[in-house]
Amino acid sequence: MLYLIGLGLGDAKDITVKGLEVVQQCNRVYLEAYTSILTVGKEALEEFYGKELILADREMVEQNADLVLKDAHQCDVAFLVVGDPFGATTHSDLVLRAVKLGIPYRVIHNASILNAVGCCGLQLYSFGETVSIVFWTDTWKPESFFDKITKNKKNGMHTLCLLDIKVKDQSLENLMRGKKIYEPPRYMRVKEAAEQLLAIVQNRRQEGEEPEVTEDTICVGLARVGGVDQKIASGTLQEMTTLELGGPLHSMIITGILHPLEIEMLKLFAVNKVIFEN
């Protein structure tokens, strides 16, 4: 059988009891290593689980999934995912491949950033569509995610922004030459996401629009949610550009209409409480 097992958001001990029991009985255990990261490394997981882990990067899962599924109809194979197994569409593809090969599967869920963001005090049922904010380059500066944020804002909904992760990324030069030389890992910070959002706000104004999202829109920056050193900060989009929240992973929320209870909660994490008094 193929098991897809969520690891939660913090460290090795965030796996469920059921998940740990399955890991220990499996013949092969893969650790998905490109859609998210834990606050501890592979070695710490191996020590706690008592099992050797095989790192599964994007190339393996998306182009060589047969390696993961090999002999899974004869033995137990586990595929470990930070957060919840279905937090990324890639993992649905793995399930579909297994079913096509006649391999049974089972999912063991865990906490995900999609529900853990409630830690900042915003009500989960007031969130609209989640968006991803990617690193801009000199020649590629997409703005499509901003339109989704705008749509949520118009509907009074909050927007969870998942910030870019670059793992085993290749430079254009190495990609064109077919060289498998990878750039150092990069993880987008809240301040970088806020700077890109402000640049889009300025672009839209130059095009004659008055964006729903402005410098004064209330936002929330989050870092290492679920970890012992979790950090949360609330303030304006402009204030987000000066935040120093430490190491990865970071997430960001653009708020919609705020309930009085949500405002009281955000005050606990305010960069400047005066903003919330008004």
BELVEN-V774477 format. One record per residue. N is the residue number from 1. SS is DSSP state (h for helix, s for strand, l for the rest). Layout:
# BELVEN-V774477
n->N ss->SS
n->N ss->SS
This chain:
# BELVEN-V774477
n->1 ss->l
n->2 ss->s
n->3 ss->s
n->4 ss->s
n->5 ss->s
n->6 ss->s
n->7 ss->l
n->8 ss->s
n->9 ss->l
n->10 ss->l
n->11 ss->l
n->12 ss->h
n->13 ss->h
n->14 ss->h
n->15 ss->l
n->16 ss->l
n->17 ss->h
n->18 ss->h
n->19 ss->h
n->20 ss->h
n->21 ss->h
n->22 ss->h
n->23 ss->h
n->24 ss->h
n->25 ss->h
n->26 ss->l
n->27 ss->l
n->28 ss->s
n->29 ss->s
n->30 ss->s
n->31 ss->s
n->32 ss->s
n->33 ss->l
n->34 ss->l
n->35 ss->l
n->36 ss->l
n->37 ss->l
n->38 ss->l
n->39 ss->l
n->40 ss->l
n->41 ss->l
n->42 ss->h
n->43 ss->h
n->44 ss->h
n->45 ss->h
n->46 ss->h
n->47 ss->h
n->48 ss->h
n->49 ss->h
n->50 ss->l
n->51 ss->l
n->52 ss->l
n->53 ss->l
n->54 ss->s
n->55 ss->s
n->56 ss->s
n->57 ss->l
n->58 ss->h
n->59 ss->h
n->60 ss->h
n->61 ss->h
n->62 ss->h
n->63 ss->h
n->64 ss->l
n->65 ss->h
n->66 ss->h
n->67 ss->h
n->68 ss->h
n->69 ss->h
n->70 ss->l
n->71 ss->l
n->72 ss->l
n->73 ss->l
n->74 ss->l
n->75 ss->l
n->76 ss->l
n->77 ss->s
n->78 ss->s
n->79 ss->s
n->80 ss->s
n->81 ss->s
n->82 ss->l
n->83 ss->s
n->84 ss->l
n->85 ss->h
n->86 ss->h
n->87 ss->h
n->88 ss->l
n->89 ss->h
n->90 ss->h
n->91 ss->h
n->92 ss->h
n->93 ss->h
n->94 ss->h
n->95 ss->h
n->96 ss->h
n->97 ss->h
n->98 ss->h
n->99 ss->h
n->100 ss->h
n->101 ss->l
n->102 ss->l
n->103 ss->l
n->104 ss->l
n->105 ss->s
n->106 ss->s
n->107 ss->s
n->108 ss->s
n->109 ss->l
n->110 ss->l
n->111 ss->l
n->112 ss->l
n->113 ss->h
n->114 ss->h
n->115 ss->h
n->116 ss->h
n->117 ss->h
n->118 ss->h
n->119 ss->h
n->120 ss->h
n->121 ss->l
n->122 ss->l
n->123 ss->l
n->124 ss->h
n->125 ss->h
n->126 ss->h
n->127 ss->s
n->128 ss->l
n->129 ss->l
n->130 ss->l
n->131 ss->s
n->132 ss->s
n->133 ss->s
n->134 ss->l
n->135 ss->l
n->136 ss->l
n->137 ss->l
n->138 ss->l
n->139 ss->l
n->140 ss->l
n->141 ss->l
n->142 ss->l
n->143 ss->l
n->144 ss->h
n->145 ss->h
n->146 ss->h
n->147 ss->h
n->148 ss->h
n->149 ss->h
n->150 ss->h
n->151 ss->h
n->152 ss->h
n->153 ss->h
n->154 ss->h
n->155 ss->l
n->156 ss->l
n->157 ss->l
n->158 ss->s
n->159 ss->s
n->160 ss->s
n->161 ss->s
n->162 ss->s
n->163 ss->s
n->164 ss->l
n->165 ss->s
n->166 ss->s
n->167 ss->l
n->168 ss->l
n->169 ss->l
n->170 ss->l
n->171 ss->l
n->172 ss->h
n->173 ss->h
n->174 ss->h
n->175 ss->h
n->176 ss->h
n->177 ss->h
n->178 ss->l
n->179 ss->l
n->180 ss->l
n->181 ss->l
n->182 ss->l
n->183 ss->l
n->184 ss->l
n->185 ss->l
n->186 ss->s
n->187 ss->s
n->188 ss->l
n->189 ss->l
n->190 ss->h
n->191 ss->h
n->192 ss->h
n->193 ss->h
n->194 ss->h
n->195 ss->h
n->196 ss->h
n->197 ss->h
n->198 ss->h
n->199 ss->h
n->200 ss->h
n->201 ss->h
n->202 ss->h
n->203 ss->h
n->204 ss->h
n->205 ss->h
n->206 ss->h
n->207 ss->l
n->208 ss->l
n->209 ss->l
n->210 ss->l
n->211 ss->l
n->212 ss->l
n->213 ss->l
n->214 ss->l
n->215 ss->l
n->216 ss->l
n->217 ss->l
n->218 ss->s
n->219 ss->s
n->220 ss->s
n->221 ss->s
n->222 ss->s
n->223 ss->s
n->224 ss->l
n->225 ss->l
n->226 ss->l
n->227 ss->l
n->228 ss->l
n->229 ss->l
n->230 ss->l
n->231 ss->s
n->232 ss->s
n->233 ss->s
n->234 ss->s
n->235 ss->s
n->236 ss->s
n->237 ss->h
n->238 ss->h
n->239 ss->h
n->240 ss->h
n->241 ss->l
n->242 ss->l
n->243 ss->l
n->244 ss->l
n->245 ss->l
n->246 ss->l
n->247 ss->l
n->248 ss->l
n->249 ss->l
n->250 ss->s
n->251 ss->s
n->252 ss->s
n->253 ss->s
n->254 ss->s
n->255 ss->l
n->256 ss->l
n->257 ss->l
n->258 ss->l
n->259 ss->l
n->260 ss->h
n->261 ss->h
n->262 ss->h
n->263 ss->h
n->264 ss->h
n->265 ss->h
n->266 ss->h
n->267 ss->h
n->268 ss->l
n->269 ss->l
n->270 ss->s
n->271 ss->l
n->272 ss->l
n->273 ss->l
n->274 ss->h
n->275 ss->h
n->276 ss->h
n->277 ss->h
n->278 ss->l
